[in-house]
């Protein structure tokens, strides 16, 4: 194999390696998204229940604590939204790469 042939093959190897990295990142994001969703549900339930109980009992400091938990839950929700957007971008990138690879392989065969 000459240097020129090796240089022509380089984009194929790079595309393959970067596609595998994107697929791994997609799997990692799915598991992270599950964890963030669980944390969101826990924080929201804790915050709302603390808020309702403290308002019913007339305890203002605990009501503030409940609001803090609800705010934290909203931050988890925002993190989940960002992760979902990144997953959509990764899926779109993989789909475009798959479309680019198919005609090349079909033309060579």
Secondary structure, DSSP 8 states (H G I E B T S, - for coil): --HHHHHHHHHHHHHHHHHHHHHHHHHHHHHHHHHHHHHHHHHHHHHHHHHHHHHHHT-HHHHHHHHHHHHHHHHHHHHHHHHHHHHHHHHHHHHHHHHHHHHHHHHH-
